[in-house]
Amino acid sequence: MNITNLSKIALNALMRNKFRAFLTMLGIIIGVASVIAMLAIGEGSKQSIQQQISSMGSNLVMIMPATQSMGGVQQGNSASKALSIKDVRAIEANCPSVLVVSPEVRGSGQAVAVGKNWPTSVYGGGVGYIDIKKLSLASGRNFTEQEVHSSAKVCLIGQTVVDNLFGEDVDPVGQSIRFRGIPFTIIGLLSEKGENTFGMDQDDLLIAPYTTVQKRILAITHINSIQTSAISEEATTQAVSEITAALRNSHKLQDGDDDDFQIRTQAELVSTFTSISDILTTLLGAIAAISLLVGGIGIMNIMYVSVTERTREIGLRMSIGGRGLDILMQFLIESTFLSVIGGIFGIVLGITASSVIGNIMGWPVSVMPVAVIMSFLVCTAIGIFFGWYPARKASNLNPIDALRFE
């Protein structure tokens, strides 16, 4: 018998037991849909993280103090005084691959205006700070070099602070705000950026000249970090080398001395979070793939039942000239049909579920074509693999014993 006739026989056998065939396919449908949906969620999260980090500037280079330790216990770098304005000047003078450089100091406290208060954070930087951080102004202006040198009490304000202190649809430029009791004049309103992938509100902040934050709020002379922007993404590696040499010279470190600072780039952050996201995506996919295995076991179970139910039919076919190969192919085609049809329904369900999750839950999702193709190929392979043994058992039946089977 040719494949066409065997396929017709297999389809007729499935159509005689539609509901049982559907229940058998259900495991494959759920398995394929789960794999596609889980991988879509994982891939969407990875892309969202990459976009969020890239939105901060793909050529961003951050310099922070090295982690301190005392008595073998890591103390972190928050209290380190390893960085100073002298280091900023060294980078400006000796790093041609660096386009913009700014010191950064930061603190937190209560902001008060028009009888309301709101807990927020203040960041101190230079004139180029908002350019490095890829921030823009919705209204007003940035502070000037003169205001930085004079430690002027001026600031830029984020939309979240505006909404909680002044109300929505209010332009606060020109009004006053107090932070830790220090009065500031608002000279600029930052454009909204919303929450990042980690749930941090990027609009809940004040930005002021670093000298103002140093002297009037934190009472310190050192800086917390240095933010720089390379002339291009390709020049980032060269910029890191130049910055390392400039800071080692500025800190008078000898050959063999460990750096008392650490440098981070956006490429490193993207790589780190991408690796973590890939691991989570793989775990999600592996968990979902268990459903495919369960579906395959269901196919094997039903095919065993089918072989038992149709033992006399098998004996009759073999007694009138049917070969063992024909019987093998008949049952193998049946199991393959179950897995292929289930895979098609699973793909449709998986893509639909991904879309629903993205729209209702607001989660970032991205259906990967490779996940769809691989799921379909795997479920087809499962149909062949789990259908082989029952089909082989059917093809090895003795025709006389099969005809006598009750």
N, C-alpha and C positions, 0 to 999 in steps of 0.2 A: 504493500500500500504506500502511496506517496504522501508527502507532508500535507498536502491540501485535504485529502480524505481524512487523515488522522486528526487534523485540526478541526474539521467539521464534527467528527465523532466526539472530540474532547469538548467542544462548545455545546453540543447537544447534551452531553452528560452534565455539564455545569448548569445548563438552563433547566434541567429536570429538578434541580435542587437549588433554586435561586437564593432562598433565604440562607441556607447553609453556606453557599458560596460567598454570600455577602458577609456573613459572620467570620468566615475564614479570612476574607480580605481585610477585615476591619483592623486586625493587628498590623498588617502592612500599611494600611492607610494612615493609622495613627502614628506609626513609626516614622514613615517618610515625612508626614506633616510636622512632627515634633523636631526632626533633624533640621528641616528647612527653617522653621520658626526660630529655634534656638540659635542656629548659626546666624540668622538674620539679625537677631537681637545683639549677639556678640559682635558681629561685624559693624553694625550700626553704632554701637558704643565705642568701638575702636576708632571709627572715622570721626565721630563727634569729639573724642578726646584729642585726636590729631588736629582737627580744625580749631578747637579751643586754644591749644598750645601755639599753633601757627598764627592765630590771630594776635598773639602777643608779639609777633615778629620772628620770622624764621632765622634772622641774623642776630638775635639777642644773645648777649654773653653776660653772665652774672658772676661777679666775684664776691665771695663771702669769706669770713674768717674760717680757719680750719677748726675742726672739732677739738675742744680742749678736754684733757683728762686729768684727774687728780686722784692719786692713790689707786690707780687702776680702774677708776670709775669715770665713764664718759660724762662730761659736764655740758656738752653741747657747745654751740658757738654764739649763743645769744648774748653772753656777757663778755665776749672777747673784745679787746680794744686794738686788735691787730691792724685794722684799716683806718686810714686818716685821709685828710684832704691832700696831704703830700703825695699819697699814692695816686689820687685822681690826676694831679698835675703831672706825675711821672708817666702815666698812660697817655695823657694828652700830648706830651712832648716826644715820646719814644715809640708810639704805636701807629704807624701810618695806615694800617689796615682797619683802624677803629674810626668810625665816622662821627659818632656822638658818644660822650661819656658824662655820667652824672652820679654824684654821691646819692645815697639813700639812707634816711633815718626814718624810724617809724615808732608809733606809740598808739595807745588807745585811751579812751576816756569819754566823758559826757560832753556833747555839744548842746548848747542852749541858745534859743532864739525865740522871740515873741512869746515868752512865757511857757515854752515847751522845751523838753530835753530829749535827747536821743543818744544812746551809746554807739559810738562809731570809732573808726581808726583814722589817724592822720599820717600822711606820708610826706616826708620832706625830700625835695630834690632840687636839681638845678634847672636852668631854663630849658634844656633839652630833654627833661625827664618825660614829659607827656609824649614826645616824639618817639622815644625809645620804647615806651609802653604801648604805643599805638593807640593813644587816647586822642580824642578830638573835642573841640569846644562847640556847644550848641549856641552859646551866646557869651558875650564878654571877651576877655583877653587873657593871655598867659602873663605871668609875672616876668619882670625884666631883670637883667644883670644887676642894675642899680638896686633893685628891691632885694635881690639876693645878698649883695654886699652890705646893705644897710639893715639886714634882718627885719625887713618890713612885715607888718602884721596884716598880710593879705593872703587870700587863699582861693583855691578852686574847689568847687563843691559837686558831689555826685547827686544824681536824681533821687535816690532813696532818702538821703538826708533832707533834701528839699521837701519831698512829699510828707515826711514825718514832722518837720519843723514849721514849714511855711504853707503847706497844703499843695494839692495838685494844680497844675496849670499856672504856676506862679514862677515868674522869672526873678530869682533872688539877687541878681547882680546889683551891687551898690548897697545892699543891706548888710547889717552887722550880725555876727555870730560869735559866741564865746565858746572856747574849747579849753577845758581845765581852768576856767576863770580868765583866760587870756582873750581879749577882744580881737576879732579879725574882721576885715572888710572883704566881702565876697566880690572878686573881680571877674570870675568866670564860672560858667555852668558847663559841666562835662556832659557829652552826649551819652545817652543810655547804652549800656552793653549787656545788661541782664545777668542772669546766673551763668556760671560756667558749668562744666560737666560734673564738678565735684560739689555742686550746690552752693558755692560761694557767691554772694551778691557782689558783683563788680562795681556797683554804683553806690555802695555804702562806704564812702570815704571822703576825706578832705585832703587836698594837696597844697602844701605851702612851701616857701623857700626853705631849703635844708638848714640854713643858718638860723632861721626863726625857730624851727622845731628844736634844733640843738640847744640854743641859748635860752629860749623863753618857756619851753615845755619840758624837755628832757634833762636839761642842765648837764650836758655831756660835751666833750670835745672830739670824741672819735665818731666814726660813722658805722652803721650796721652792715652796709654792703655797697658795692659799686655796680651800677647798671650801665652797660655799654651796648652799642650797636655797630656791628661790622659794616664795612662799605658794601658788602654783598653777602649772600648766603655762601657762595663759593669761597669767600675770603675768611670765613669764620675760623677755620683751622689755623690759618696764618695769624689771625688776630689773637687767638689763644696763645700761640707761641710767643708773640711779641709782648702780650700782657704778662705772661709768666716771667720772661726775662726782665721786664721793667720793674715788676714788683719784687723779684729776688734782689735786684740791684738796690731798689729803694729801701728794702728791709735789711740790706747788708748781710744776706745769707751766703755762706761759704759753700763751695762744692761739697756735696755729701750731706748738707743740711736739708732736712725736710721742709717743704713749703709750709708756711704758717697761714696759708690761704687756700681756698679751693675755687675752681672755676667750673661753671656749669653752662652748657649751651642748650638751645632749644632742640637741637638734633639729639642730644643725649636724653632729654626729657621725653621726646617723641619715641625714641627707641625703647626707653624703659617702660613707658606706659603701654606701648604697642606689644612688648613682650608679655606683660602682665595680662593684657586683654586677649592675646592669642592663647595663653594658657587657659583662661576662663572660658573662651570660646570652644577650645578643644574639650574641656571638661563638660560643657553643656552639650556639645555634639555627641560625646561618648555616652552620656547619660540617656540622651534621646535615642541613640542607636540601639540601646538595650531593647526598646520597643520593637525594632526591626527583628532582633533575634527572637523575641517572643512571638512575633508574627510568623517567622519561619518555622518555629516549633509547632504553631497552630496548623500551618500548611501540612507539615509532616503527619501530624495527628489525623487530620481529615483525610489525607491521602491513604493512610493505613485503613481507616474506616471504609473508604471507598473501595479499596482493593478487597476487603473482606466481604462487603456487600455484593460485589460484582464477580465473585469467584466463579460462579457457574457461567456467567457471561464470558469470562476469560477462557474457561475450559472449552466452551462452545467455539469461540473464535480460533483457538489453537487446534481444535479437532478438525476443522474444515480448512486447515492450511495456514492459519496465522502464525507468523514466526515470533519467536521471543523478542526480537528487535522491534517488531511492530507493536507488541504489547507495551514494551519498555517506552517507546516513543509516545504512545497514546497517553499514558499516565504522566510522563514527563512534560508533555505539552499542556496537559491540564494544570499541573502545578505552576508551570511558567505563565499560563494565562492568568491564574489567580494572582500571582505576584505582580505581573505587568499591569493588569487592570487596576489592582489595588495601588500600585505605584503612581499611576496617572491620577487617580482620585486623590491620593495623598499629596501630590504636587500642587493640585488645585487648592486643596484645603490648607496646605502649608503657606502658600502665597497669600491666600485670603486671610488666614489667621495673622500673618505678619502685618498685613495692612491694617487689620482691625486693632491689633495691639498698638501699632504706631499712632493711629488716630484717636483711640479712646484713652489709652494710658499715657500718651504723650512721650513714649520712649523712642529713641532713635533706632530705626531698623533699616537694614539694607540686605535685600535678598540677593545672594550670590549665585550667578548662573552655574558656577562650578559645583555648588552645593546641590542644586537641582539635578544636574547631570549625574553627579556621583550617587545621589540618593536613588535615582532611577536605575542606574547600573547595578548598585548593590542589591536593591530589592529583586531585580531580575536574577542576579546570581544566587540570591537566597532561595528563590523559587526552584531553580535548577538543583541547587545543593540539597535542600531539604526534600525535594520531590524525587531525587534519584534513588534513594534506598527503598521507599515503598514501590516505585516503578520497577526496580530490579527484582524485588520480591515477587511482583506480579508476573514478570517475564519468566521467572524460574519455576512457576507452578507446573506440576504434572497435569496434563490435560485430563486424564482419567480421574485423578483425585479431585480435580477442580469440578468436574461434572458431577461427582458424587457428593460434593460439599452441600451440607444442609444449613 
